Amino acid sequence: MEENEYTESEYTPPESYFLASFDEQNRLEDFVLIDGDLTDDKYNELVADEYVKISETDWKYYQGYIDKGEYGNGYIRDPETNSPVSAPESSYEQINTVKKEYEEQVKELKDSLVTAILSNDEELVSELKEEYAALMQEYMNSLEEANNG
């Protein structure tokens, strides 16, 4: 084998680059491969339309070819670094997290309230009702916040 020849396992093709646009949530919206077919005019037009240059590796993250991110929702663009970062939990996942967080507290409070009622402890019943109302308000606020993301 000559000095400048490579075996297939040694050769790594140069990385490609793309011009990419992202939506308001910084998810990949559109992309164009930067290659010999992309004219300077078209390149400048895309850049004027807020397309940014990304590497092939970054593109693979956005497309989900490398992995699905921390929450399984893929990757979004960090506008400060122009790099892929794990997409945040979806509203659905955030709501489920909030539900899990509060359901046990609500159950314990209800159980305590039933015990207080059965014991005819009116003072404790009154305290627990206030605590329950406050907890439910906090729970509803947390659900609304998770839903509105």
C-alpha positions in Angstrom: 0.0 0.0 0.0 1.3 3.4 -0.9 2.0 6.1 1.7 -1.1 8.3 0.8 -3.6 5.4 0.5 -6.0 4.7 3.3 -7.9 1.6 4.2 -11.6 2.0 4.5 -11.5 1.8 8.3 -8.9 4.6 8.5 -10.7 7.1 6.2 -13.0 9.6 7.9 -14.8 11.8 5.4 -14.9 15.5 6.2 -17.9 16.6 8.2 -20.7 18.3 6.3 -22.4 21.5 7.3 -25.9 22.7 7.1 -27.8 26.0 7.2 -30.7 25.4 9.6 -33.7 27.4 10.8 -35.3 26.9 14.2 -38.8 27.6 15.5 -39.7 29.7 18.6 -39.0 26.7 20.9 -35.5 26.4 19.2 -36.5 23.1 17.5 -35.0 22.3 14.1 -37.5 23.6 11.5 -35.7 23.4 8.2 -32.2 22.7 6.9 -30.2 22.9 3.7 -26.9 21.0 3.1 -24.0 23.3 2.3 -22.6 21.8 -0.8 -21.5 22.7 -4.3 -25.2 23.1 -5.4 -25.8 25.9 -2.9 -25.1 29.2 -4.6 -23.7 32.2 -2.8 -26.9 34.1 -3.4 -29.0 31.3 -1.9 -26.6 31.0 1.0 -26.9 34.7 1.7 -30.7 34.6 1.3 -30.9 31.8 3.9 -28.6 33.6 6.3 -30.7 36.8 5.9 -33.7 34.5 6.8 -32.0 33.7 10.1 -30.6 30.3 9.1 -27.5 29.4 11.1 -24.6 27.2 10.2 -24.6 23.8 12.1 -22.3 20.8 11.9 -23.4 17.4 10.6 -23.0 16.1 14.2 -25.3 18.8 15.6 -27.8 18.1 12.8 -27.8 14.4 13.8 -28.6 15.4 17.4 -31.5 17.6 16.2 -32.8 14.8 13.9 -32.6 12.2 16.8 -30.0 10.0 15.2 -27.6 10.1 18.2 -30.0 9.9 21.1 -33.3 11.3 22.3 -32.0 13.6 25.0 -32.4 13.6 28.8 -36.2 13.6 28.7 -36.7 11.6 25.5 -37.9 14.7 23.7 -34.8 15.1 21.5 -32.6 18.2 21.3 -33.2 21.9 20.8 -30.8 24.7 19.9 -29.2 26.7 22.7 -29.4 30.2 21.0 -26.4 31.4 23.1 -24.0 28.6 22.1 -25.6 27.5 18.9 -25.3 23.9 20.2 -27.8 21.2 20.8 -29.1 20.7 24.3 -31.7 18.3 25.7 -35.2 19.6 25.1 -37.1 20.3 28.3 -39.7 18.0 29.6 -43.0 18.2 27.7 -46.0 19.7 29.4 -47.4 16.2 29.7 -44.3 14.9 31.5 -44.2 18.0 33.7 -47.9 17.5 34.7 -47.2 13.9 35.6 -44.3 14.9 37.7 -46.4 17.5 39.5 -49.2 14.9 40.0 -46.8 12.4 41.5 -45.4 15.1 43.8 -48.8 16.1 45.2 -50.9 13.0 45.1 -49.2 11.4 48.1 -49.5 14.6 50.1 -53.2 14.9 49.2 -53.8 11.3 50.2 -52.1 11.6 53.5 -54.0 14.8 54.3 -57.4 13.2 53.4 -56.6 10.2 55.5 -55.8 12.5 58.5 -59.0 14.4 57.9 -61.1 11.2 57.9 -59.4 10.2 61.2 -60.0 13.6 62.7 -63.7 13.5 61.7 -64.1 10.0 63.1 -62.5 11.1 66.3 -64.8 14.1 66.5 -61.8 16.5 66.8 -63.4 19.6 65.4 -60.3 21.8 66.0 -58.0 19.3 64.0 -60.7 19.0 61.3 -60.7 22.8 60.9 -56.9 22.9 60.7 -56.7 20.0 58.2 -59.4 21.6 56.0 -57.4 24.8 55.8 -54.2 22.9 55.1 -56.0 20.9 52.5 -57.4 24.0 50.8 -53.9 25.6 50.8 -52.3 22.4 49.4 -55.0 22.0 46.7 -54.4 25.7 45.6 -50.7 25.1 45.5 -51.3 21.8 43.5 -53.6 23.6 41.0 -51.0 26.4 40.6 -48.3 23.9 39.9 -50.4 22.1 37.4 -51.2 25.3 35.6 -47.6 26.3 35.5 -46.6 22.9 34.2 -49.3 23.0 31.5 -48.3 26.5 30.4 -44.6 25.5 30.4 
